[in-house]
Amino acid sequence: MGKGTISLATWVNEQQSRGQYAFTRAEAQAALSKQAPTLTKAIQRLCASGRIERVCRGFYAIVPLEYKGAGGVPAEWYLSKLMKVRRLPFYVGLLTAAAWHGAGHQQPQELHVVTVKQTRKVKTKRTRISFFVSRQLPHGLTEDRRTQTGDVPVSTPAWTALDLLRFQSRLGGFDSITPVLAELAENIRIKDLLDASVREQDRSLVRRLGWLLSALGFDEKVKPLLRALQKERPIKVLLDPAKPPRGRYDSLWCVVKNAELILEP
């Protein structure tokens, strides 16, 4: 068939057969050469039938039959393409990364994505994507996670822990992230922790994380980190920056314990 002679539905089927589960309006327009009103109506019909879902303006996810009941495909299936279209570097982080690393009692309802620019939250029937802006992204440590459509970068356990402290105010505060850190600590490797500490520019985060891991019973894991920090200029750090600066001072880590560790049973 020549260009423009197939329907949008047929073209969508072809995309899925190639392992593609997302497309832009511009891509469909270029492939089918349909007039804008005609393409708009075709998109509306497929959205109404549940064959595709609108993720954001001009960007659509393809929904296989077996996922119609779930309201759509997992966001990680189309995340890489979405960020490529937006020309933004990214990695999956925070509570999503923690869950993927085995921490957290349940899968978070939001997909947490770290990037370099303010980006509007994405909402679909199945999931939400929240974006967190970090100037530290170029230094972040990530590893690949396999999805239906390819690999996506996810922060390592150690870098995830630093990000949880970095964005604690958006995640419910210190008391909310502490139980997650307690579970995540099991999967933090000593080398990963040291690599992350060297890359992290905010030294207060490093000291807070070291103190927390020690308090959670991972003294052996943090000994190399403590030795490295003792070679640096000491800075007094609040365990929880959101609380008053009152509490016992730990001269070993230079941390003021102005918050209690509250862990779920």
Secondary structure, 3 states (H helix, E strand, C coil): CCCCCCCHHHHHHHHHHCCCCEEEHHHHHHHHCCCHHHHHHHHHHHHHHCCEEEEECCEEEECCHHHCCCCCCCHHHCHHHHHHHHCCCCEECHHHHHHHCCCCCCCCCEEEEEECCCCCCEECCCCEEEEEECCCHHHCCEEEEEECCEEEEEECHHHHHHHHHHCHHHCCCHHHHHHHHHHHHHHCCHHHHHHHHHHCCCHHHHHHHHHHHHHCCCHHHHHHHHHHHCCCCCCCEECCCCCCCCCEEECCCCEEECCCCCCCC
